Amino acid sequence: NAGVTQTPKFQVLKTGQSMTLQCAQDMNHEYMSWYRQDPGMGLRLIHYSVGAGITDQGEVPNGYNVSRSTTEDFPLRLLSAAPSQTSVYFCASAPSGARGYNEQFFGPGTRLTVL
Amino acid sequence: AQSVTQLDSQVPVFEEAPVELRCNYSSSVSVYLFWYVQYPNQGLQLLLKYLSGSTLVKGINGFEAEFNKSQTSFHLRKPSVHISDTAEYFCAVSDLGSNYQLIWGAGTKLIIKP
């Protein structure tokens, strides 16, 4: 099993550009989420999904869109990149039920710089 | 709302010395508690978790943590650290009031001095 995969590993954007960060998991997990990691702030939840066709907002959703058309994939779209979105982005998945006692499995991250 | 405080942003410690990384959370309602580790340039992985039962939880790589409900703490300990323990450690809390979403601490960087 590959676990949780993310592409690209690194990305540089100009202000106003759009792009999609890809996330896929092969563990048949129902729950998937996107976090951003900024120095001294831990991880902040952007969006999450408890199953195909179901998404919801997390703590910091502004400027980001998600969709979940399949169990495996959960892409994160930046609509119009801003320097404040410079961060490291992590995708995570967890087994069914999205219950808080489940371990979350993380991808390797995407380092995004917005100029 | 639930919050998580990791009191130290960095903890330097000599190799083979013991270490304690501190974590406090705000709400005393039923919670699940986690410690995750992030090695340099990698994603996070679970070290250990407390769901219920014994307040002393053992995890991977010789780490353990103790749940203290009265002090709302979940401190992480290791009796003897190795250079390979160099990483950032995150405490996280999940409670019923937040629909099980994890609330994360800011992280503590463990720096091992040779």
Interface residues (C-beta under 8 A of the other chain):
Chain A: V4 G40 M41 G42 L43 R44 L45 Y48 G58 F90 A92 A98 R99 G100 Y101 E103 Q104 F106 G107 P108 G109
Chain B: V4 S9 Y32 F34 Q42 G43 L44 Q45 L46 K49 L51 F90 A92 S94 D95 L96 Y100 Q101 L102 W104 G105 A106 G107
